Amino acid sequence: MTIRTYAGISALLLASLLMSLIGVIGEGNFYKDIDITWGEHGSVKILRSNFLVLSLDQSSGSGFRSKEQYLFGRIDMQLKLVSGNSAGTVTAYYLSSEGPNHDEIDFEFLGNLSGEPYMVHTNIYTQGVGNREQQFYLWFDPTKSFHTYTIVWNPQRIIFMVDNIPIRVFNNYEARGVPFASSQPMRLYSSLWCAEQWATRGGLVKTSWSFAPFKAYFNNFDAKASSRIDNTWQPQDLDANDGRSLRWVQKYYMIYNYCKDYKRFPQGRPRECRRSRFS
């Protein structure tokens, strides 16, 4: 893959994306703010208040979730992904509510053979229904150093960001009859697990356990989020520079977009796939 640079990407997108909330939850502390949800033999290790390691071997993967539930906000996490031959592994980082009709906002990082690019899989569930996948390659090696992965969720839209660069936007089109995640509080979840049946080249490449234990690193969890709706919330928007950044990522690094999978929707594409400013 040819790596391109883009001089027009702003490093300061916070001003247009940070939100004024009530009941705000601030910078996270792994000792106080998460529950370990699964893992054996110390496969979840909190090394500092802002530094955590997940491990995966043949006996167990591992995972955690936030104690708090959020209803809108901005969630930032720095991750350094599994290095080397990580085929079949998935590092998941997502928001989810509970129950069969749950809402969910997904980042999933699909492992690879050494030297091949990581695939970033994104999806959005509303009322228990997903099937809104977009997939990307990254313009850097995510195993060499920490990078910031962000979910912005407000009443107008959901924004996926990498190092403050928007890669995907899902707008609220409830007026068109498209369900949107607007009422169910969600927790942050993360896990490292084996999905060799489908994760690497559709399951063609299996996990090589000789490289285990696999490790993913988490740093500087930060939730600028609310536990309830702020009725004084003013609409947020992306500026022109954000739009250029988004188009750059989608032109050079998007590898799958459900909105352009015409064979999948012979009766017509989903309503939210109609052209809009940012989607």
Buried (B, 14 or more C-beta within 10 A) or exposed (E): EEEEEEEEBBEEBEEEBEBEBEBBBEEBEBEEBBEBBBBEEEBBBBEEBBBBBBBBBEEBBBBBBBEBBBBBBBBBBBBBBBBBBBBBBBBBBBBBBEEEEBBBBBBBBBBBEEEBBBBBBBBBBBBEEEEBBBBBBBBEBBBEEBBBBBBBBBBBBBBBBBBBBBBBBBBBBEEEEBBBBBEBBBBBBBBBBBBBEEBBBEEEBEBBEEBBBBBBBBBBBBBBBBBEBBEEBEEBEBEEBBBBBBEBBBEBBBEEBBBEEEEEBEEEBBEBBEEEEBB
